[in-house]
Amino acid sequence: MDFKIVWTLRSREDLREIAAFIAKDNPAALKLGDLIFDRVDSLEKFPELGRVVPERNQPNIREIVVKNYRIVYRVHQKEKFLEILRVWHGARGEPEI
């Protein structure tokens, strides 16, 4: 059974901020958004595809990296859903969760 993907309000705000920032100078914002959504969609079938977030060291808090962005998510095994917590630029250091 596929996992359901739930985007938190904060992760959706992150995406909007990233798109607005990139779109100022570069029309590639849409391509980056598509790439992020494609990678996140792959988590439906493979929820543990990402690595454990090193700063957290909790097996259910994982991340995938797309370009320079860390997509941080929490795996809810029993309930069969993933919670996308943040979309965080790697240069910003540890993701605030």
C-alpha positions as CSV (number, residue, x, y, z in Angstrom):
1,M,0.0,0.0,0.0
2,D,1.3,3.4,-0.9
3,F,1.9,6.0,1.8
4,K,-0.1,9.2,1.7
5,I,1.9,12.4,1.5
6,V,0.8,15.4,3.7
7,W,2.5,18.8,3.3
8,T,2.5,20.8,6.5
9,L,1.6,24.5,6.3
10,R,5.3,25.4,7.0
11,S,6.6,23.2,4.1
12,R,4.1,24.8,1.7
13,E,5.2,28.2,2.8
14,D,8.8,27.1,2.3
15,L,8.0,26.2,-1.3
16,R,6.2,29.5,-2.0
17,E,9.2,31.5,-0.6
18,I,11.7,29.5,-2.7
19,A,9.7,29.9,-5.8
20,A,9.3,33.7,-5.3
21,F,13.0,34.1,-4.6
22,I,14.2,32.0,-7.6
23,A,11.6,33.5,-9.9
24,K,13.0,37.0,-9.4
25,D,16.1,36.2,-11.4
26,N,15.4,32.8,-13.0
27,P,12.5,31.2,-14.8
28,A,13.9,27.8,-13.6
29,A,11.7,28.1,-10.5
30,L,9.0,26.0,-12.1
31,K,11.5,23.3,-13.1
32,L,12.8,23.2,-9.5
33,G,9.3,22.9,-8.2
34,D,8.5,20.1,-10.6
35,L,11.7,18.3,-9.6
36,I,10.9,18.6,-5.9
37,F,7.3,17.3,-6.4
38,D,8.6,14.4,-8.5
39,R,11.1,13.3,-5.8
40,V,8.5,13.7,-3.1
41,D,6.0,11.6,-5.1
42,S,8.6,8.8,-5.2
43,L,8.3,8.6,-1.4
44,E,4.8,7.2,-1.7
45,K,6.2,3.8,-2.7
46,F,9.6,4.1,-1.0
47,P,9.1,6.1,2.3
48,E,12.5,5.3,3.6
49,L,14.3,6.3,0.4
50,G,15.8,9.3,2.2
51,R,18.5,9.3,4.8
52,V,18.0,9.9,8.5
53,V,18.4,13.6,9.2
54,P,21.9,13.7,10.7
55,E,21.2,16.5,13.2
56,R,18.2,14.6,14.6
57,N,19.3,10.9,14.5
58,Q,15.7,9.8,14.7
59,P,14.8,6.9,12.3
60,N,11.4,8.4,11.4
61,I,12.8,11.9,10.5
62,R,14.3,11.6,7.1
63,E,15.3,13.8,4.2
64,I,15.9,13.7,0.5
65,V,18.1,16.3,-1.2
66,V,17.0,18.0,-4.5
67,K,19.6,20.4,-5.9
68,N,20.6,22.4,-2.8
69,Y,17.3,21.8,-0.9
70,R,16.7,19.4,1.9
71,I,13.2,18.0,1.9
72,V,12.7,16.9,5.5
73,Y,9.8,14.5,6.3
74,R,8.5,12.3,9.1
75,V,7.4,8.7,8.4
76,H,4.3,7.5,10.2
77,Q,4.6,3.8,9.6
78,K,1.4,2.6,11.4
79,E,-0.8,5.2,9.8
80,K,0.9,4.9,6.4
81,F,1.6,8.5,5.7
82,L,4.5,10.9,5.3
83,E,4.5,14.4,6.7
84,I,6.6,16.8,4.7
85,L,8.0,19.1,7.4
86,R,10.4,21.5,5.6
87,V,11.9,22.4,2.3
88,W,15.2,23.9,3.5
89,H,18.2,25.3,1.6
90,G,21.3,23.4,2.6
91,A,23.3,26.6,3.1
92,R,21.0,27.6,5.9
93,G,22.4,24.8,8.1
94,E,20.3,22.6,10.3
95,P,16.6,22.5,9.4
96,E,14.3,24.1,11.9
97,I,11.6,21.5,12.6
